[in-house]
Amino acid sequence: MVSPSTQEIFIQGITQDGKPFRPSDWAERLAGVMSQFRPGGVAPGSHLSYSPWCIPTTMGQTKCVVVHRDLQVHEPMAWDFVINFARDNGLQVAEACLLPDLPPGTTRRP
């Protein structure tokens, strides 16, 4: 399902048959459950922010969760959980790379 060289996967809130996944806050819920899995482990207050290994975002009008490969390296059962969540719910998964935002007025060069 995911090639071993991929550093990030995007779990998209679109089912295999093209319908939006419900509930509409699924990405925030999934990332909230995964918030304890982070570099350095759980720390006081860490439940108040998302893990850098599992981040909810929106691409266009589609809710997504970006899952970083470091989650698999450090927490294999947590990785299996998110991958199985996507598979069990028939969600589309894309291998990709999340690029940082550019300052206003700049463009990316090939």
N, C-alpha and C positions, 0 to 999 in steps of 0.2 A: 504494500500500500504506500509506503514512504521509503524512498531510496536512502541508504545509509549516509550518503554524502550531503544530504540536505541539512541545513542548519536551522531552518524555521519552516513550520507548516502553518497554513491558514485553514482553520476549520470555519467553513462558511455557513451562515444561517439559511442555506438553501438546500432543500432535500434533493435526492437524486432525480426525482420527477419534476423538479423546478419550482416547488412550492416553498413559500417562506416558512421557516421553522418557528414554532410557538412553544412556550410563551415568548413574548417579544424581548424580555430581559434575560433570555437564556445565557447570553455571553457573559454578562455581569455575574450571574449566578455561578456558572462554571468557573470563572476566574476567581470568584470569591472563595469557592471550595478549595481551589488550588493555592490560595494566598500563603498558606503555611510552608509551601515548598519553595525555598529561596536560598540564594548563596548565604552560607553561614548559619542556616537553619532558622528555627523560630526564635524570635526575640520579643520582649515585651512591646506590645503595640503593633507588631507586624501584621496582625489580622486586619489592621485598618488601611492597608494598602495592598495593591495587587503584586504578585510575584513578578519579577522581571522575566521569568520563564513562561508565564501564561498571562497574556495581556488582552483584554477586550478592546476592540476597535470597530470602526465602521469603514467599509470601502464602498463608496457610492452610497447606495441605499441599503447595503447588505451588512448586517451585523456579523462580526467574525471574532475569532479568538486566535491570536498568534501564539504558537507554542514553540519554544526554543528547544533545540536538541539537548542542551545542558540538563533539561529536566530528566531526560532518559538516562543520561550519564550518572546523575546524582540521586535520582529517585525513580528507578525503573517501574515500580508499581504505580506511581502517579502518572508516568508517561502512558502506561498501559490503560489506565483509567480514562484519560482524555481520548486516546485513540479508539478505545472501545465505545466511548460515549458517541463519538462521531459515527462509527460503523453501525452501532445499534440503532441510532436515530436516522440513518440514511443520509447523513450530511455530506456535502461535497468538501473534499480536502484538496488543497493546492500546495505544492512545494513552492516556496518563494523566499524573498529576502525583504525585510522591512528596512527601508532607507530613512535616515533622519530627515526632518524637515529642513528645507533650505531657507536662508534669510530672504525676506521679501525682495523682489526685483532680480533674483539670480536664477540661473537655469543650470541643469545638469549637462555636462558635455559627454559625448559618447566615448 
